[in-house]
Amino acid sequence: MWRSGWLLSPATLHPKMIDFRLYRVAWLPAIAAFVMVMFSFQSIPTPIEPPVAPTAFDADRAQVNARQILNAADERAPGSVGDRAVADLVMDRFSEIEAGTTASQSFKLSVDGEDAELRNVAITLPGDSSRAILVLAARDSASGPGAASSAAATATLIELAELLGGTDRTKTVVLVSTGAGSEGAAGGREFLDAYAERDLIEAAIVIAQPAAAARGGPYVLRDSIDAGSTSAQLARTAERAVADQADRSASGRGVFADLARLAMPVAVGEQSVLIAEGVAAVAISSAGERPLPPAADEPGDLDPATLGEFGSAVVTVVLAIDQSTTELEHGPETYVEFGGNLIPGWALATLALALLLPAAIAALDGVARAARRGQGEGHAIGWAGALALVPLAILVLVYLLSVVGLVASPPYPFDPGRFGVGPGELLVLVVIVAAAVSGYTVTGLLRPPRSSRRGALVSALGAAATLGAVASWLLNPFLALLLAPLAHVWLVAARERPRRLSVIAAVVAALLPAALALRVVTGAVGAGTWDLVLMVADGQISTLALIALCPLAGSLVGLLAISQAPSDHGRGETRPSVQAP
């Protein structure tokens, strides 16, 4: 075929939307980053063992302490009369220990919309060193008596204080009965903020649910409410103590679960707040991470044998750290465990960025090609941006519903079991879903602009996807690692005449890593869809992180829209006119 005397090649008639050769070359840094990850492994620090046999924990006396707490107040909502009565009881018992110095810290907090007076009660047992070991136990119970959880934890704390008060200590031990543990671990936050020698805290051990009749792991809780890791040696020491004293071995949860907890930092318990504040902390629990439901936390559910075993595990950890002559090994600042080793967070962050690079280069090249060929790239970019505005509007809607009181915003970490889903909550969820659907259908955003060719549309969606993924990387590289497939999925639609089912299947497959990670995290803490809405409302799920996800979400909707569009709707390519010979 001839035009102006020149022979036109098939490539000229059907110009490529995407240069896949450039895309393949851009994978070389990702291969190098993967090799670097393989060489970045670090050994897990060995657990610390006390040089002498741990002093025996008196389970009988701890059980008596728990019964006294329950008799004094079987209802201990934060700031209630019962909570204050047990605080007085703890103060009296601490005051009887001659070796220690007691202190009380008062603070105010809004509980269920009303101002409440709360109190932390602490005893400091000085040692030869100013280095400190912090032991915390929440005293309150948001619903029910909390027999196997907060009552047993407070009883264990009292027995531990009396036990340590009669022994020699190498390090200073600070034991704190915290108030408002069920209100975002407010007591632990308040104590840490006011503690003048915070930098001297070597480790913190949280006593959580130590007497459950139905035991279940994980027994050592080490996750944070932000993308941080606790001391690997402290975690291993606690796991060894639980294995020795309670005959409960810690089974590794796997590299993907570790990555999920860093990518989506949702956790419960006071240790999660301490780790986020930079303190090496763990919690020891006989009933796993998920808070016990009130029906399993009655006085009859307090198991003396479990209380003795997990109380002994706490004693073992405290004495091991106290008698250690070296500081705890933290390991990398952030890490995941893999095959008996630690993969540093910086290596995973580098890998995530390298995995995003090919998609970013291909998208930018595609946008530039569309601009050079006059394929309506301006309208395509505007459409891709408008697609991102709908999830952004939904985010604003959730915040507005929180302001008017239709969505609660409890301080995090909270017990997901406290917030059930009733008719009002279902109505709010329906409103949110309806707003999302109408945001795309009523505005006509599901119809790609006819003024833009397919190459421009797909490249614009690719640019939006990579923009969202890179922004996520800046905020949380571990989340970006899970989102990396979503930054590449638009390339399926860039090929000539892709099948609709192929595009849909590719989108679903790309969503799987993030969806499975969300399932791992929510399953661990017992959270549901409504709890995720509450986490958005109270800011636990970062606003910036959610904004970064909007272009990514919009690009997926755009891909599905293109796959369903008629064959002549925004799918053709600009072709030069051809004259017959």
Disulfide bonds with the S-S distance in Angstrom:
none
